[in-house]
Amino acid sequence: MRRKLVAGNWKMNMTAPEAEAAIESCVDLVSLKDNVDVILCPPFLTIPKVRELTKACPIGLGAQDVFWMPKGAFTGQISAPMLLASGCSYCIVGHSETRGRFGKLEVPAETLCYFGETDHTVHLKIGALVAHGIHPILCVGETQVERDAQMTDAVITTQLEIALTGHDPEELDELVVAYEPVWAIGTGNVCDTAEAERVCGMIRSILEDLVGQELAEKLRVLYGGSVKASNAKELFSQPNIDGGLVGGASLDPKEFAAVIAAA
Ligand code: PGA
């Protein structure tokens, strides 16, 4: 039986003082739930504050991205050893936003190169994380255009294959995969429950091929994209959905606590 997991992705929100207020109002609610793992992924600069505030409670700490080299002339980047030293045990990789699939910025597309993330750099990041004992939360998912072209399954298969092939399955024993349809992120358009379950089930069967059946049965597959208190229970009760990666709703302590309660 897989334990449910709810991870809050704060994205570029929450200064340290803001985090203090948010965590104070949800720590007690979270501490009561001993049958669900809860993780917070604050921005890098807020990590030390969240670490301090969650020391005495079972909230896990995660980062939102990592660079794959351990150190060196990589301006603006944060390495896996740095995350480890800051107390992070999880790290999101391959989020559609670090893959540059925002679709929301009012800046001409040709003037941007975003963060330059590809399936191959996601692969490298996973290697750096597991080498330091940090559990990757690997995000996969299709855009609206890809869904309309019936490419959902192919896109996700490629993302998983490139990210995971070549890593020792033993090192992936705490991997988390999040199915995050890009069109559902931050839009309020949650994926239909049956379809989310179908894709999460497909992800598990691809994992079987990539890491073996025994491990694939153990790994947690989350759904992410407009999860909130009102839809979490139905999503999380599906056999292949082991919890959620929650963006907007994780910024409101009451709403986040209700999502955790649903798990
Ligand atoms: P959302 O974001 O819950 O705000 O849709 C989810 C995510 O991007 O991880």
py3Dmol code that shows the C-alpha trace and the ligand (Angstrom):
import py3Dmol

protein = """\
ATOM      1  CA  MET A   1       0.000   0.000   0.000  1.00  0.00           C
ATOM      2  CA  ARG A   2       1.499   3.322  -1.077  1.00  0.00           C
ATOM      3  CA  ARG A   3       1.301   6.231   1.372  1.00  0.00           C
ATOM      4  CA  LYS A   4      -0.355   9.315  -0.024  1.00  0.00           C
ATOM      5  CA  LEU A   5       1.848  12.323  -0.643  1.00  0.00           C
ATOM      6  CA  VAL A   6       0.856  15.965  -0.972  1.00  0.00           C
ATOM      7  CA  ALA A   7       3.554  18.356  -2.138  1.00  0.00           C
ATOM      8  CA  GLY A   8       3.029  22.116  -2.134  1.00  0.00           C
ATOM      9  CA  ASN A   9       4.864  23.890  -4.937  1.00  0.00           C
ATOM     10  CA  TRP A  10       5.058  27.518  -3.879  1.00  0.00           C
ATOM     11  CA  LYS A  11       6.681  28.567  -7.167  1.00  0.00           C
ATOM     12  CA  MET A  12       7.908  32.207  -7.013  1.00  0.00           C
ATOM     13  CA  ASN A  13       5.770  33.062  -3.996  1.00  0.00           C
ATOM     14  CA  MET A  14       6.448  33.517  -0.270  1.00  0.00           C
ATOM     15  CA  THR A  15       9.203  35.600   1.243  1.00  0.00           C
ATOM     16  CA  ALA A  16      10.547  34.274   4.541  1.00  0.00           C
ATOM     17  CA  PRO A  17       8.162  36.433   6.662  1.00  0.00           C
ATOM     18  CA  GLU A  18       5.207  35.392   4.488  1.00  0.00           C
ATOM     19  CA  ALA A  19       6.211  31.736   4.889  1.00  0.00           C
ATOM     20  CA  GLU A  20       6.282  32.149   8.634  1.00  0.00           C
ATOM     21  CA  ALA A  21       2.673  33.298   8.726  1.00  0.00           C
ATOM     22  CA  ALA A  22       1.524  30.577   6.323  1.00  0.00           C
ATOM     23  CA  ILE A  23       3.252  27.742   8.127  1.00  0.00           C
ATOM     24  CA  GLU A  24       2.154  28.791  11.594  1.00  0.00           C
ATOM     25  CA  SER A  25      -1.444  28.470  10.545  1.00  0.00           C
ATOM     26  CA  CYS A  26      -1.132  25.022   8.984  1.00  0.00           C
ATOM     27  CA  VAL A  27       1.492  23.193  11.033  1.00  0.00           C
ATOM     28  CA  ASP A  28      -0.971  21.812  13.600  1.00  0.00           C
ATOM     29  CA  LEU A  29      -3.375  20.650  10.934  1.00  0.00           C
ATOM     30  CA  VAL A  30      -0.587  18.909   9.054  1.00  0.00           C
ATOM     31  CA  SER A  31       0.932  17.301  12.154  1.00  0.00           C
ATOM     32  CA  LEU A  32      -2.328  15.490  12.863  1.00  0.00           C
ATOM     33  CA  LYS A  33      -2.186  13.512   9.634  1.00  0.00           C
ATOM     34  CA  ASP A  34       0.071  10.563  10.203  1.00  0.00           C
ATOM     35  CA  ASN A  35      -1.073   8.609   7.154  1.00  0.00           C
ATOM     36  CA  VAL A  36       0.020  11.127   4.528  1.00  0.00           C
ATOM     37  CA  ASP A  37       3.413  12.614   3.691  1.00  0.00           C
ATOM     38  CA  VAL A  38       3.460  16.379   3.244  1.00  0.00           C
ATOM     39  CA  ILE A  39       6.233  18.282   1.494  1.00  0.00           C
ATOM     40  CA  LEU A  40       6.714  21.994   0.928  1.00  0.00           C
ATOM     41  CA  CYS A  41       8.791  23.252  -2.003  1.00  0.00           C
ATOM     42  CA  PRO A  42       9.532  26.947  -1.338  1.00  0.00           C
ATOM     43  CA  PRO A  43      11.693  29.228  -3.473  1.00  0.00           C
ATOM     44  CA  PHE A  44      15.422  28.729  -2.782  1.00  0.00           C
ATOM     45  CA  LEU A  45      15.753  31.820  -0.580  1.00  0.00           C
ATOM     46  CA  THR A  46      12.842  30.790   1.620  1.00  0.00           C
ATOM     47  CA  ILE A  47      14.146  27.250   2.204  1.00  0.00           C
ATOM     48  CA  PRO A  48      16.147  28.055   5.386  1.00  0.00           C
ATOM     49  CA  LYS A  49      13.122  29.720   6.997  1.00  0.00           C
ATOM     50  CA  VAL A  50      10.826  26.815   6.131  1.00  0.00           C
ATOM     51  CA  ARG A  51      13.423  24.374   7.443  1.00  0.00           C
ATOM     52  CA  GLU A  52      13.546  26.239  10.753  1.00  0.00           C
ATOM     53  CA  LEU A  53       9.754  26.422  11.057  1.00  0.00           C
ATOM     54  CA  THR A  54       9.135  22.756  10.233  1.00  0.00           C
ATOM     55  CA  LYS A  55      11.923  21.260  12.358  1.00  0.00           C
ATOM     56  CA  ALA A  56       9.548  19.919  14.963  1.00  0.00           C
ATOM     57  CA  CYS A  57       6.884  18.605  12.593  1.00  0.00           C
ATOM     58  CA  PRO A  58       6.814  15.947   9.898  1.00  0.00           C
ATOM     59  CA  ILE A  59       6.726  18.306   6.894  1.00  0.00           C
ATOM     60  CA  GLY A  60       9.349  17.377   4.286  1.00  0.00           C
ATOM     61  CA  LEU A  61      11.380  20.017   2.491  1.00  0.00           C
ATOM     62  CA  GLY A  62      11.864  20.182  -1.255  1.00  0.00           C
ATOM     63  CA  ALA A  63      13.365  22.552  -3.807  1.00  0.00           C
ATOM     64  CA  GLN A  64      11.825  23.541  -7.137  1.00  0.00           C
ATOM     65  CA  ASP A  65      14.842  22.944  -9.371  1.00  0.00           C
ATOM     66  CA  VAL A  66      18.526  22.031  -9.323  1.00  0.00           C
ATOM     67  CA  PHE A  67      21.533  22.349 -11.603  1.00  0.00           C
ATOM     68  CA  TRP A  68      23.282  19.050 -12.321  1.00  0.00           C
ATOM     69  CA  MET A  69      26.913  20.082 -11.797  1.00  0.00           C
ATOM     70  CA  PRO A  70      28.107  19.935  -8.162  1.00  0.00           C
ATOM     71  CA  LYS A  71      29.838  23.345  -8.258  1.00  0.00           C
ATOM     72  CA  GLY A  72      31.682  25.735 -10.526  1.00  0.00           C
ATOM     73  CA  ALA A  73      31.156  28.688 -12.857  1.00  0.00           C
ATOM     74  CA  PHE A  74      27.391  28.347 -13.289  1.00  0.00           C
ATOM     75  CA  THR A  75      26.056  31.773 -12.392  1.00  0.00           C
ATOM     76  CA  GLY A  76      22.649  31.774 -10.786  1.00  0.00           C
ATOM     77  CA  GLN A  77      22.458  28.031 -10.309  1.00  0.00           C
ATOM     78  CA  ILE A  78      21.968  25.870  -7.212  1.00  0.00           C
ATOM     79  CA  SER A  79      23.553  22.407  -6.924  1.00  0.00           C
ATOM     80  CA  ALA A  80      22.396  19.164  -5.315  1.00  0.00           C
ATOM     81  CA  PRO A  81      25.060  19.376  -2.569  1.00  0.00           C
ATOM     82  CA  MET A  82      23.745  22.872  -1.743  1.00  0.00           C
ATOM     83  CA  LEU A  83      20.189  21.551  -1.504  1.00  0.00           C
ATOM     84  CA  LEU A  84      21.331  18.716   0.715  1.00  0.00           C
ATOM     85  CA  ALA A  85      23.181  21.132   2.998  1.00  0.00           C
ATOM     86  CA  SER A  86      19.994  23.234   3.240  1.00  0.00           C
ATOM     87  CA  GLY A  87      18.007  20.246   4.472  1.00  0.00           C
ATOM     88  CA  CYS A  88      16.117  19.413   1.271  1.00  0.00           C
ATOM     89  CA  SER A  89      15.163  15.786   0.819  1.00  0.00           C
ATOM     90  CA  TYR A  90      13.062  16.299  -2.342  1.00  0.00           C
ATOM     91  CA  CYS A  91      13.433  18.380  -5.495  1.00  0.00           C
ATOM     92  CA  ILE A  92      11.027  19.031  -8.362  1.00  0.00           C
ATOM     93  CA  VAL A  93      12.541  18.470 -11.821  1.00  0.00           C
ATOM     94  CA  GLY A  94      11.079  18.948 -15.268  1.00  0.00           C
ATOM     95  CA  HIS A  95       8.205  21.166 -14.153  1.00  0.00           C
ATOM     96  CA  SER A  96       6.475  22.588 -17.207  1.00  0.00           C
ATOM     97  CA  GLU A  97       7.475  26.064 -16.042  1.00  0.00           C
ATOM     98  CA  THR A  98      11.198  25.212 -15.873  1.00  0.00           C
ATOM     99  CA  ARG A  99      10.710  23.478 -19.227  1.00  0.00           C
ATOM    100  CA  GLY A 100       9.644  26.935 -20.429  1.00  0.00           C
ATOM    101  CA  ARG A 101       6.061  25.935 -21.121  1.00  0.00           C
ATOM    102  CA  PHE A 102       4.519  28.969 -19.458  1.00  0.00           C
ATOM    103  CA  GLY A 103       2.318  30.225 -22.219  1.00  0.00           C
ATOM    104  CA  LYS A 104       1.505  33.162 -19.971  1.00  0.00           C
ATOM    105  CA  LEU A 105       4.250  35.753 -20.258  1.00  0.00           C
ATOM    106  CA  GLU A 106       3.425  38.913 -22.125  1.00  0.00           C
ATOM    107  CA  VAL A 107       6.809  38.943 -23.872  1.00  0.00           C
ATOM    108  CA  PRO A 108       7.372  37.952 -27.510  1.00  0.00           C
ATOM    109  CA  ALA A 109       8.297  34.263 -27.638  1.00  0.00           C
ATOM    110  CA  GLU A 110      11.275  34.889 -29.929  1.00  0.00           C
ATOM    111  CA  THR A 111      12.906  37.129 -27.319  1.00  0.00           C
ATOM    112  CA  LEU A 112      12.950  34.370 -24.694  1.00  0.00           C
ATOM    113  CA  CYS A 113      14.941  31.272 -24.037  1.00  0.00           C
ATOM    114  CA  TYR A 114      13.488  30.544 -20.565  1.00  0.00           C
ATOM    115  CA  PHE A 115      15.579  28.132 -18.501  1.00  0.00           C
ATOM    116  CA  GLY A 116      16.755  25.935 -21.348  1.00  0.00           C
ATOM    117  CA  GLU A 117      15.470  22.739 -19.758  1.00  0.00           C
ATOM    118  CA  THR A 118      15.130  19.670 -21.969  1.00  0.00           C
ATOM    119  CA  ASP A 119      14.382  15.996 -21.318  1.00  0.00           C
ATOM    120  CA  HIS A 120      18.152  15.484 -21.342  1.00  0.00           C
ATOM    121  CA  THR A 121      18.875  18.090 -18.674  1.00  0.00           C
ATOM    122  CA  VAL A 122      16.036  16.609 -16.623  1.00  0.00           C
ATOM    123  CA  HIS A 123      17.904  13.288 -16.907  1.00  0.00           C
ATOM    124  CA  LEU A 124      21.132  14.934 -15.685  1.00  0.00           C
ATOM    125  CA  LYS A 125      19.348  16.652 -12.806  1.00  0.00           C
ATOM    126  CA  ILE A 126      17.856  13.354 -11.630  1.00  0.00           C
ATOM    127  CA  GLY A 127      21.348  11.824 -11.656  1.00  0.00           C
ATOM    128  CA  ALA A 128      22.727  14.678  -9.539  1.00  0.00           C
ATOM    129  CA  LEU A 129      19.858  14.432  -7.060  1.00  0.00           C
ATOM    130  CA  VAL A 130      19.947  10.682  -6.490  1.00  0.00           C
ATOM    131  CA  ALA A 131      23.753  10.792  -6.154  1.00  0.00           C
ATOM    132  CA  HIS A 132      23.161  13.022  -3.133  1.00  0.00           C
ATOM    133  CA  GLY A 133      20.230  11.080  -1.707  1.00  0.00           C
ATOM    134  CA  ILE A 134      17.636  13.699  -2.709  1.00  0.00           C
ATOM    135  CA  HIS A 135      14.362  12.293  -4.029  1.00  0.00           C
ATOM    136  CA  PRO A 136      13.345  13.699  -7.439  1.00  0.00           C
ATOM    137  CA  ILE A 137       9.747  14.725  -8.097  1.00  0.00           C
ATOM    138  CA  LEU A 138       9.744  14.299 -11.872  1.00  0.00           C
ATOM    139  CA  CYS A 139       7.002  16.239 -13.672  1.00  0.00           C
ATOM    140  CA  VAL A 140       5.660  15.085 -17.006  1.00  0.00           C
ATOM    141  CA  GLY A 141       2.693  16.266 -19.043  1.00  0.00           C
ATOM    142  CA  GLU A 142       1.373  17.411 -22.373  1.00  0.00           C
ATOM    143  CA  THR A 143       0.374  20.844 -23.652  1.00  0.00           C
ATOM    144  CA  GLN A 144      -3.114  21.557 -24.982  1.00  0.00           C
ATOM    145  CA  VAL A 145      -1.776  21.450 -28.538  1.00  0.00           C
ATOM    146  CA  GLU A 146      -0.228  18.027 -27.911  1.00  0.00           C
ATOM    147  CA  ARG A 147      -3.450  16.739 -26.320  1.00  0.00           C
ATOM    148  CA  ASP A 148      -5.523  18.001 -29.247  1.00  0.00           C
ATOM    149  CA  ALA A 149      -3.145  16.195 -31.623  1.00  0.00           C
ATOM    150  CA  GLN A 150      -3.609  12.990 -29.586  1.00  0.00           C
ATOM    151  CA  MET A 151       0.043  13.020 -28.617  1.00  0.00           C
ATOM    152  CA  THR A 152      -0.467  12.871 -24.839  1.00  0.00           C
ATOM    153  CA  ASP A 153       0.739   9.297 -24.329  1.00  0.00           C
ATOM    154  CA  ALA A 154       3.680   9.658 -26.727  1.00  0.00           C
ATOM    155  CA  VAL A 155       4.868  12.913 -25.126  1.00  0.00           C
ATOM    156  CA  ILE A 156       4.757  11.453 -21.621  1.00  0.00           C
ATOM    157  CA  THR A 157       6.443   8.225 -22.720  1.00  0.00           C
ATOM    158  CA  THR A 158       9.332  10.186 -24.234  1.00  0.00           C
ATOM    159  CA  GLN A 159       9.659  12.442 -21.185  1.00  0.00           C
ATOM    160  CA  LEU A 160       9.844   9.421 -18.863  1.00  0.00           C
ATOM    161  CA  GLU A 161      12.150   7.383 -21.072  1.00  0.00           C
ATOM    162  CA  ILE A 162      14.743  10.116 -21.539  1.00  0.00           C
ATOM    163  CA  ALA A 163      14.588  11.235 -17.907  1.00  0.00           C
ATOM    164  CA  LEU A 164      14.988   7.758 -16.427  1.00  0.00           C
ATOM    165  CA  THR A 165      16.783   5.454 -18.863  1.00  0.00           C
ATOM    166  CA  GLY A 166      20.361   4.874 -17.775  1.00  0.00           C
ATOM    167  CA  HIS A 167      19.835   5.506 -14.057  1.00  0.00           C
ATOM    168  CA  ASP A 168      20.269   2.582 -11.700  1.00  0.00           C
ATOM    169  CA  PRO A 169      16.721   1.599 -10.620  1.00  0.00           C
ATOM    170  CA  GLU A 170      18.048   1.077  -7.087  1.00  0.00           C
ATOM    171  CA  GLU A 171      18.840   4.779  -6.945  1.00  0.00           C
ATOM    172  CA  LEU A 172      15.303   5.619  -8.052  1.00  0.00           C
ATOM    173  CA  ASP A 173      13.643   3.832  -5.139  1.00  0.00           C
ATOM    174  CA  GLU A 174      12.192   7.105  -3.773  1.00  0.00           C
ATOM    175  CA  LEU A 175      11.391   8.690  -7.123  1.00  0.00           C
ATOM    176  CA  VAL A 176       8.055  10.500  -7.330  1.00  0.00           C
ATOM    177  CA  VAL A 177       6.433  11.155 -10.704  1.00  0.00           C
ATOM    178  CA  ALA A 178       3.837  13.897 -11.106  1.00  0.00           C
ATOM    179  CA  TYR A 179       1.448  13.909 -14.053  1.00  0.00           C
ATOM    180  CA  GLU A 180       0.907  17.595 -14.723  1.00  0.00           C
ATOM    181  CA  PRO A 181      -1.029  18.387 -17.891  1.00  0.00           C
ATOM    182  CA  VAL A 182       0.323  21.803 -18.864  1.00  0.00           C
ATOM    183  CA  TRP A 183      -3.156  23.064 -19.786  1.00  0.00           C
ATOM    184  CA  ALA A 184      -4.401  22.302 -16.269  1.00  0.00           C
ATOM    185  CA  ILE A 185      -1.687  24.191 -14.400  1.00  0.00           C
ATOM    186  CA  GLY A 186      -2.888  27.389 -12.798  1.00  0.00           C
ATOM    187  CA  THR A 187      -5.918  27.534 -15.079  1.00  0.00           C
ATOM    188  CA  GLY A 188      -8.647  26.108 -12.861  1.00  0.00           C
ATOM    189  CA  ASN A 189      -9.254  23.492 -15.590  1.00  0.00           C
ATOM    190  CA  VAL A 190      -8.580  20.332 -13.624  1.00  0.00           C
ATOM    191  CA  CYS A 191      -8.135  17.167 -15.676  1.00  0.00           C
ATOM    192  CA  ASP A 192     -11.132  14.865 -15.734  1.00  0.00           C
ATOM    193  CA  THR A 193     -10.650  12.301 -12.931  1.00  0.00           C
ATOM    194  CA  ALA A 194     -10.984   9.238 -15.177  1.00  0.00           C
ATOM    195  CA  GLU A 195      -8.457  10.657 -17.623  1.00  0.00           C
ATOM    196  CA  ALA A 196      -6.022  11.596 -14.835  1.00  0.00           C
ATOM    197  CA  GLU A 197      -6.302   8.036 -13.506  1.00  0.00           C
ATOM    198  CA  ARG A 198      -5.785   6.598 -16.994  1.00  0.00           C
ATOM    199  CA  VAL A 199      -2.611   8.636 -17.561  1.00  0.00           C
ATOM    200  CA  CYS A 200      -1.245   7.905 -14.065  1.00  0.00           C
ATOM    201  CA  GLY A 201      -1.865   4.190 -14.715  1.00  0.00           C
ATOM    202  CA  MET A 202      -0.039   4.484 -18.019  1.00  0.00           C
ATOM    203  CA  ILE A 203       2.855   6.201 -16.238  1.00  0.00           C
ATOM    204  CA  ARG A 204       3.025   3.283 -13.807  1.00  0.00           C
ATOM    205  CA  SER A 205       3.174   0.763 -16.636  1.00  0.00           C
ATOM    206  CA  ILE A 206       5.962   2.746 -18.360  1.00  0.00           C
ATOM    207  CA  LEU A 207       7.782   2.764 -15.007  1.00  0.00           C
ATOM    208  CA  GLU A 208       7.445  -1.028 -14.951  1.00  0.00           C
ATOM    209  CA  ASP A 209       9.437  -1.186 -18.180  1.00  0.00           C
ATOM    210  CA  LEU A 210      12.004   1.329 -16.969  1.00  0.00           C
ATOM    211  CA  VAL A 211      12.619   0.311 -13.346  1.00  0.00           C
ATOM    212  CA  GLY A 212      10.935  -3.087 -12.971  1.00  0.00           C
ATOM    213  CA  GLN A 213       7.509  -4.149 -11.772  1.00  0.00           C
ATOM    214  CA  GLU A 214       8.288  -4.386  -8.070  1.00  0.00           C
ATOM    215  CA  LEU A 215       9.634  -0.840  -7.817  1.00  0.00           C
ATOM    216  CA  ALA A 216       6.973   0.598 -10.146  1.00  0.00           C
ATOM    217  CA  GLU A 217       4.301  -0.732  -7.761  1.00  0.00           C
ATOM    218  CA  LYS A 218       5.997   1.079  -4.889  1.00  0.00           C
ATOM    219  CA  LEU A 219       6.653   4.463  -6.503  1.00  0.00           C
ATOM    220  CA  ARG A 220       4.202   7.276  -6.005  1.00  0.00           C
ATOM    221  CA  VAL A 221       2.528   8.883  -8.984  1.00  0.00           C
ATOM    222  CA  LEU A 222       0.891  12.229  -8.239  1.00  0.00           C
ATOM    223  CA  TYR A 223      -1.553  14.350 -10.183  1.00  0.00           C
ATOM    224  CA  GLY A 224      -0.950  18.100 -10.446  1.00  0.00           C
ATOM    225  CA  GLY A 225      -2.864  20.895 -12.166  1.00  0.00           C
ATOM    226  CA  SER A 226      -5.559  22.978 -10.427  1.00  0.00           C
ATOM    227  CA  VAL A 227      -5.851  20.610  -7.461  1.00  0.00           C
ATOM    228  CA  LYS A 228      -7.931  22.167  -4.701  1.00  0.00           C
ATOM    229  CA  ALA A 229      -9.959  21.071  -1.690  1.00  0.00           C
ATOM    230  CA  SER A 230     -13.099  20.545  -3.774  1.00  0.00           C
ATOM    231  CA  ASN A 231     -11.556  18.105  -6.288  1.00  0.00           C
ATOM    232  CA  ALA A 232      -8.754  16.487  -4.266  1.00  0.00           C
ATOM    233  CA  LYS A 233     -10.767  13.700  -2.660  1.00  0.00           C
ATOM    234  CA  GLU A 234     -12.089  12.331  -5.927  1.00  0.00           C
ATOM    235  CA  LEU A 235      -8.659  12.518  -7.591  1.00  0.00           C
ATOM    236  CA  PHE A 236      -6.775  11.004  -4.661  1.00  0.00           C
ATOM    237  CA  SER A 237      -9.206   8.100  -4.322  1.00  0.00           C
ATOM    238  CA  GLN A 238      -8.166   6.726  -7.717  1.00  0.00           C
ATOM    239  CA  PRO A 239      -6.024   3.584  -7.525  1.00  0.00           C
ATOM    240  CA  ASN A 240      -3.083   5.036  -9.466  1.00  0.00           C
ATOM    241  CA  ILE A 241      -3.148   8.582  -8.045  1.00  0.00           C
ATOM    242  CA  ASP A 242      -1.078   8.645  -4.874  1.00  0.00           C
ATOM    243  CA  GLY A 243      -1.595  12.304  -4.014  1.00  0.00           C
ATOM    244  CA  GLY A 244      -0.996  15.677  -5.570  1.00  0.00           C
ATOM    245  CA  LEU A 245       1.510  18.329  -6.547  1.00  0.00           C
ATOM    246  CA  VAL A 246      -0.330  21.466  -5.565  1.00  0.00           C
ATOM    247  CA  GLY A 247       0.525  24.981  -6.735  1.00  0.00           C
ATOM    248  CA  GLY A 248      -1.981  27.786  -6.128  1.00  0.00           C
ATOM    249  CA  ALA A 249      -3.926  25.967  -3.414  1.00  0.00           C
ATOM    250  CA  SER A 250      -0.740  25.394  -1.372  1.00  0.00           C
ATOM    251  CA  LEU A 251      -0.393  29.154  -0.849  1.00  0.00           C
ATOM    252  CA  ASP A 252      -3.574  29.317   1.222  1.00  0.00           C
ATOM    253  CA  PRO A 253      -2.987  27.409   4.484  1.00  0.00           C
ATOM    254  CA  LYS A 254      -6.674  26.537   5.002  1.00  0.00           C
ATOM    255  CA  GLU A 255      -7.107  25.308   1.445  1.00  0.00           C
ATOM    256  CA  PHE A 256      -3.848  23.353   1.598  1.00  0.00           C
ATOM    257  CA  ALA A 257      -4.838  21.760   4.905  1.00  0.00           C
ATOM    258  CA  ALA A 258      -8.136  20.704   3.288  1.00  0.00           C
ATOM    259  CA  VAL A 259      -6.260  19.132   0.348  1.00  0.00           C
ATOM    260  CA  ILE A 260      -4.102  17.213   2.844  1.00  0.00           C
ATOM    261  CA  ALA A 261      -7.205  16.108   4.716  1.00  0.00           C
ATOM    262  CA  ALA A 262      -8.620  14.803   1.428  1.00  0.00           C
ATOM    263  CA  ALA A 263      -5.530  12.613   1.046  1.00  0.00           C
TER     264      ALA A 263
END
"""
ligand_1 = """\
9
PGA
P -1.581 24.648 -9.793
O -0.051 24.280 -10.087
O -2.017 23.758 -8.644
O -1.556 26.087 -9.414
O -2.356 24.375 -11.012
C 0.413 22.961 -10.002
C 1.857 22.898 -10.362
O 2.289 23.662 -11.241
O 2.622 22.107 -9.783
"""
view = py3Dmol.view(width=600, height=400)
view.addModel(protein, "pdb")
view.setStyle({"model": 0}, {"cartoon": {"style": "trace"}})
view.addModel(ligand_1, "xyz")
view.setStyle({"model": 1}, {"stick": {}})
view.zoomTo()
view.show()
